[in-house]
């Protein structure tokens, strides 16, 4: 968990350069260097080793047993005993970092030739890491029975600062590492690639991985559940550091986790996710490997950005963008949610929720508000750490159960959205498989009935008496966030389209969704919607715009750069923020010309280019700028003690107009009021 404080410094970089967070030196961006920076951040923020106790490109010396001559080997990174001199005798960890093309079995650069050799040369070093960006291999060095040589044992992980190997194997260990940087993205990708490539499961690799992620989250949530017979919490989703090394150990892991999966399928939290016939079909070896990768981290403690990016990375690669479906970039989602600022008392809907990006962002937005209210004296990482406390979790659970709704026509996306909500910290959101344009006259009455029952329950729990008319979801939502399907490929059946007034002017789904959202909103309800610019500018859409102006007050309009949805799809789009008028407001507007201010902005830069590569702030000469940054984060001791640490580094900053637009919008609101 981190809080960043930034100040500009007149340092510039070429496009292919970075600044090492350890040495402060400017380095060329190559695969090996990028991997090393990732390992540095991981060992610092996740494992608790201080940067002051590390050194890169360190040369170790040893005596060649055959010739008796002194030999030298340069290693990527070493960690010294805390506070000790940077000398070979005090090295406690060695890391060898290669580029992605080097295989672990490579005769010259692989694990044996580099890491084992270096660890053998340094008597004080018991643990080591070999990494190439896609593969992480941990080793333990032990003397053989005779005492003349060393044996090297594969581990699923090695101890962090102040930890022992035994600590990693404790079943009552309630907190694992909090993922930082890109660790979770790499773990998910590595796990998916393993299932796809080594388990012969190309068709269902994603769903097999999803089942294991569900298991991990369910096991973490057991910390907050009342367990039967008063038993204390014991992890079930864990892999002993050496369990993967034997057939017996792998069988034990498989039995433990498959049992957990059967348990969770019948749990209330996943009642809308599983049908009951699902199974984990990996080999014991594959299951132990994936579980070992996932078990290192606490998913619930990870920030929503870390989890969301990791999850969407594998979802977007699996559930391809067909028939106009594509995922809304996270910075756009964040801007839309922040601008409407949902609160605990707002009922929220996304009628085309996809994998649940808007709903997760709303959940996190409200979670942060709750934490600030409950812990007003805390700030920074100490406040962030409370986001997943039992007190906040319980309030979030109640909020999500009553207030967050998602509809999608794709049953696979319903499951993916529910998974995303569980990763966001809750599994009780109301995600339904339904065609929002056909609701409430959809051909699956059972799902419609579930929606209506959920709405009825929500009205009762939130004591929403003023809106308790009717028996369905229409007119019940305070806010809507959505990016509806649009494009020529998406066809709406004529009998469904004919139910909408706007079908007289256009049967495009994005047009009909505007009216559907209007129907779902309460009077005075607000929505933020992504729309193609054709609706806002084309002459043949004039009647649609007149309909919008008649029924909504326009709050804001943000024109997005063409890069917004690239490389997924090229479409010129805008963000439209609307407030549903009451009938009285409509009549007054018809009698007298309306006169009110509308916030308008153009987002020329969105932090990425057309290929999806990040773009950073530059000076007038086109060189990338660096900013002095203090990253504050907490490390946790085995005793439970939390220590605040600060890492000072020089970082680039994304060239993204949306945060600036949000600040301008807030000034606009304050000035207008």
Secondary structure, DSSP 8 states (H G I E B T S, - for coil): -EEEEEEEEEEEE-TTEEE-TTT--EEE--HHHHHHHHHHHIIIIIT---GGGEEEEEEEEEE-TTT--EEEEEEEEEEESTT--SSGGGEEEEEEE--TT--TT-TTTSHIIIIIHHHHH-TT--EEEEE-SS-EEEEEEEE-SSSSSEEEEEES----TT--HHHHT-TT----B---TTHHHHHHHHHHHHHHHHSS-TTTHHHHHHHHHHHHHHHHHGGGS--GGG-----SS---TTGGGSHHHHHHHHHHHHHHHHHHHTSGGGTTT--S-------HHHHHHHHHHHHTB-TTTS-HHHHHHHHHHHHHHHS---TT-----HHHHHHHHHHHT--TT--EEETT-TT-HHHHHHHHHHHHHHHHHH-TT--HHHHHGGGGSHHHHHHHHHHHHHHEEEEES-HHHHHHHHHHHHHTT-S-SEEEE--TTTTTS-S-HHHHHHHHHHHHHHHHHTT-GGG--SSSSTT-EEEEEE----STT----HHHHTTSGGGGT---HHHHHHHHHHHHEEEEEEEEEEEEHHHHH-GGGHHHHHHHHHHEEEEEEEEE-GGGGTTT----EEEEEEEE--HHHHHHHHHS------EEEEE--BSB-TTS-B-B-B-TTS-EEEEEEEEEEEEE-TTS-EEEEEEEEEE--B-BSHHHHHHHHHHHHHHH-
